[in-house]
Amino acid sequence: MGDWRFYLCEPGVITVDDLPAGWGLLYVINGRVRKIHGWPGNHQWVVTVAKPFRANKQAECDYLFSALRRLEIRGVTENGADADRVQTYGL
């Protein structure tokens, strides 16, 4: 999904040499995310020719709406105990 794709892991699990073409790498160090490789510069976020992947915005929205529908069906988005779970765990 998206125009930019990244692997996220602890240092050393994946190296830059392990990355497929076009992918970036982010490390989690002491609970913080650090940019290691493939992070686009400020101008590249909006320039379409520099993006390594072509996002399918409709499919991404469909995926998001589907996830939200499932949460609604399960009652997770209602007020109450499940609402606390949503806030705490980002469900």
Contacts in CASP RR format, 6 or more apart in sequence:
PFRMAT RR
TARGET T0000
AUTHOR 0000-0000-0000
METHOD contacts of the structure
MODEL  1
MGDWRFYLCEPGVITVDDLPAGWGLLYVINGRVRKIHGWPGNHQWVVTVA
KPFRANKQAECDYLFSALRRLEIRGVTENGADADRVQTYGL
1 55 0 8 1.000
1 56 0 8 1.000
1 59 0 8 1.000
1 60 0 8 1.000
1 63 0 8 1.000
2 53 0 8 1.000
2 55 0 8 1.000
2 56 0 8 1.000
2 60 0 8 1.000
3 51 0 8 1.000
3 52 0 8 1.000
3 53 0 8 1.000
3 54 0 8 1.000
3 55 0 8 1.000
4 24 0 8 1.000
4 40 0 8 1.000
4 51 0 8 1.000
4 52 0 8 1.000
4 53 0 8 1.000
5 22 0 8 1.000
5 23 0 8 1.000
5 24 0 8 1.000
5 52 0 8 1.000
5 53 0 8 1.000
6 23 0 8 1.000
6 24 0 8 1.000
6 25 0 8 1.000
6 26 0 8 1.000
6 38 0 8 1.000
7 14 0 8 1.000
7 19 0 8 1.000
7 23 0 8 1.000
7 24 0 8 1.000
7 25 0 8 1.000
7 26 0 8 1.000
8 26 0 8 1.000
8 27 0 8 1.000
8 28 0 8 1.000
8 33 0 8 1.000
9 25 0 8 1.000
9 26 0 8 1.000
9 27 0 8 1.000
9 28 0 8 1.000
10 27 0 8 1.000
10 28 0 8 1.000
10 29 0 8 1.000
11 27 0 8 1.000
11 29 0 8 1.000
12 27 0 8 1.000
14 25 0 8 1.000
15 25 0 8 1.000
16 25 0 8 1.000
16 36 0 8 1.000
16 37 0 8 1.000
19 25 0 8 1.000
19 37 0 8 1.000
21 52 0 8 1.000
22 38 0 8 1.000
22 52 0 8 1.000
22 53 0 8 1.000
23 38 0 8 1.000
23 52 0 8 1.000
24 36 0 8 1.000
24 37 0 8 1.000
24 38 0 8 1.000
24 39 0 8 1.000
25 36 0 8 1.000
25 37 0 8 1.000
25 38 0 8 1.000
26 33 0 8 1.000
26 34 0 8 1.000
26 35 0 8 1.000
26 36 0 8 1.000
26 39 0 8 1.000
27 33 0 8 1.000
27 34 0 8 1.000
27 36 0 8 1.000
28 34 0 8 1.000
40 50 0 8 1.000
40 51 0 8 1.000
44 50 0 8 1.000
44 51 0 8 1.000
68 77 0 8 1.000
71 77 0 8 1.000
71 86 0 8 1.000
71 91 0 8 1.000
74 82 0 8 1.000
75 82 0 8 1.000
76 82 0 8 1.000
76 83 0 8 1.000
76 85 0 8 1.000
76 86 0 8 1.000
76 91 0 8 1.000
77 83 0 8 1.000
77 86 0 8 1.000
85 91 0 8 1.000
END
